[in-house]
Amino acid sequence: MTRLSLEKQKLVEQLRFALPLKARARPPLIERLRKSISQDAARSNLPVTNIFDAGESLGLMCQLDLTQYSAQTPYLVVPFEHLALDRLYGLDRKFQRYRTRGVHLSPQAS
């Protein structure tokens, strides 16, 4: 295992330990939520209920619980980088440091 993969694994473990997290949608996800779920979901702190590594092609992914906004789409899986963690958690800086090391966590990160 490389050092970067160990760092990614450690980050996933730290994020999972903090679940459920609250996060705000970043612009690509805001647009998707407005079109397919609701305006309220696009503006809200969204509950993150799971985080996993989907490999090099997709990177870190997370599951959002949207049951309060949509019965038709109660859960949504999105790239983790489409979310902004509340700074209260202290994990946002760790994620940013990891991402700026040149490791692309998903295809949209480049």
N, C-alpha and C positions, 0 to 999 in steps of 0.2 A: 504494500500500500504506500502511495506517495504521501508526502507531507500535506499537500493540498487536499487530498481525499480524506486524510485524517482530520484536517481542520473542518472540512465540510461535514463529516460525520459528527464531530463534536458540536458544531453549530446546530445541526438538526436535533441532537439530543438536548441541548440547552433550550431550544425553541419548544420542543415537545414537553419538556418539564414545566414550562410556563403556560401551557395550554389550559383553558381556552384564552386566547389573546384577542385583543381588540385592535383593529387596524383600519386605516382609511384607504380607499381606493385611489390609485394614481390615474392619470389621464387615460391610458388605454382601457383600463377596466371601468372607469367612470362612464365612458361612452357605451361600452357593452351593457352595463347595468341599466343605464337610461333607456336603451333600446329594448332590452329583453326582460327586465325585472321591474324597476320603478325608479322614479326620481328620488324617493326617500332612501332607497338602498344606496344610490350613488352618492348621497350626501352624508351617510351615517357611518358610525364606527361599526365595522362588520365583525362578527365573531368568527375567529379562525379556530376550527375544531380539530384539524389534523395537518401535519407537515410531513412530507416525505421527499426523498431524493429519487427523481425519475430518470436518473442517468445523465450522461453527458449531453444527449440531444435535447432534453427538456429541462434539466436542472432541478432546482428545488421547486416543489409545487405545494399548494396548500388547499385545504377544503374549507369553504365558507358555509356557514349555516344561515340560509336565507329564509327559513321557515316563517319568520314574522313578516316577510315581504311578498312571498309567492308560494302558493301551495303546489303549483305546477313544476316549479324548479326549486325544491327545498334546499338543495346543496349544489354548489358550484366549485369545480376544481380549476384553479388559476395559477399561473406562475407567481411565485412568492414575490418577485421583484415588482409586480403590479400593485403591491400594497406598501403602505407606509406605516410602520409600527409606531405605536405611541411611545414617545421618548421615556415615559415612566418606566418601561420595562428594562431599559439599558441595553437591550439586544439589538436595537436599530443600528448602533455604532458598530457592533461586531459584524452584522450583516454587511454594512457598507464597506468596512475594512476588507472583508473577505472578497466582496465583489470588485473592489478596485485593485486587487492583486492581479488582475488580468484574466481571471477565471470567469468565463461567461456561464452564468447559471441557467440561462435559457436562450433560445435563438434571438429573442428581442433585446438581449443585453448588449449587443455589439454596437 
